[in-house]
């Protein structure tokens, strides 16, 4: 490296590169890139909630120039930018090799929500996080892929809890200029504006592009001056308002999304509906074909060939239904264009088209309008087949054409930065003895064609975890301590802020909250009632006894949002916070407010046990438990969704067996008893069985087993390939 200062041209190149990097979410799964933004202003990094675009606005052009005269810093910026450019222009991707046709005619993936990163809170929960992870892996794989969603300028709600321990919601306005969004422009440099017909109105919208590595995701935004206020507010909030808002949002998403793609000159080979919300896109495809001169029957059949559908839940409330009146009102103009009567239209959304008492179901429209459909785990596939058997008269449940692809997570995006570095170091550098013995090539870093994005998802990579010559029990245990400590310090910071708000400055010593040596059990997800957040406290006295055991301490960290209109979910939150303040659980149970992907990342890495106790079979897949394995946190879960496939007896803990009773009361009773039994007979004894060195060998063996068996399987690198093989490439 030379000592002379950077030339003006070099400086300009690095500055431009940093701005480009900040507006591509690739940086969110690259540790070195994150550290550059963090280092520019550590305080803003924390206060602005890890927002790279905002950091670059905080730091003046002059400061940036001065900072880049630090050779080491400039060198790291240069190398990250180099890696970024290499990623974007990589010629030999999985997609190029296996799905070259999708380069010209990509998959258009429609989802009402996308969860990418904490700075863009436009997801309500797991569905959106899955969509975000799908897009990230599509990019890593180099697949022809475009996402479509809405830009909710107030996003999903932020959660606080008031004096009565009752969830309250507030919203903050998102400013596109401070976010990794780029306006989609027409050739004159003006926002590209398209429109859809809603009720009797023409509703205009523009779009924002999120760069997810190589893949664009377009967010439709109806906040246009041409629109009446009520239509400008259509894209205000994620699933905001009543069913009228809902149907209008879905018209915008489905029909507007197709129109935006056409305006961009994109001809997708497949339209993938992630949940039924986007199913109106099938009507737009039919309308296009009618306009091109096809007869209705052909238009329906041909549009069906272009679509696939993923259903995500057996929970009834998860399937949008609209009344005949609402359909008639909201889709009046569209019906005219489709030359369909309201009866014909309603028929498309009914199991029995003639049945006038049936409402219009978006899932039914999606199933009828797709050439293939799938659930998100093996069990959920089965459940969906029996749920929708009525749509396929004459077929047995097994013949119902709904398959399954089990969900995954985007591994690099979820793996905490220091952990990523830890595994890379451990698996990269061969000990001198190994090299001397000519065994160096067993080590990953010496492999030809190394590619961490790819290799970290492979079985061969994680199989090394089973081999103590790569990493000792002591090192894994040290990592666990480090991650638990990071979670506890994060929780103390958050609880201090929560406490200050409620106590008006009363002093509470948050520095002693939670015990860094204690077995830490985490539970965080949406507080939908079927997930039964308070189940473990049903046997409160017994739990209190366990907590009282000073030799084998136990503690709980909870987080999660209830839907704004779900009072029962809010009562669950209230109950748990009440227990954390006014019972013997005080100090050993905390509730962290405002669950989001950042809180999730702290918890799935820092906890020892990830608790999941849904009412089977309602958890179609669940993904939060998949985020834990690479960090050495173990699952303790009902055999529902993905865990029914993941659990093998050695890699975590199961609550109950592969069955469930019909009665809900019986199920709750049985599950709570089983949960308590596994906890006291397996989890706690294994965690506290320490040898002479103080290391819980059997616990660590389970961690290794989870890494080898779960990490390479339950990721979106595998999942997106499966979608490509089964549904995107094959027709
Ligand atoms: C992963 C994740 C979810 C999904 O959790 P489940 O256990 O699958 O319900 C929900 N919300 C956030 C913020 C997540 O990160």
Boltz pocket constraint, residues with backbone or C-beta under 6 A from the ligand:
constraints:
  - pocket:
      binder: B
      contacts: [[A, 124], [A, 125], [A, 126], [A, 127], [A, 129], [A, 524], [A, 525], [A, 526], [A, 595], [A, 596], [A, 597], [A, 600], [A, 621], [A, 622], [A, 623], [A, 624], [A, 625]]
      max_distance: 6.0
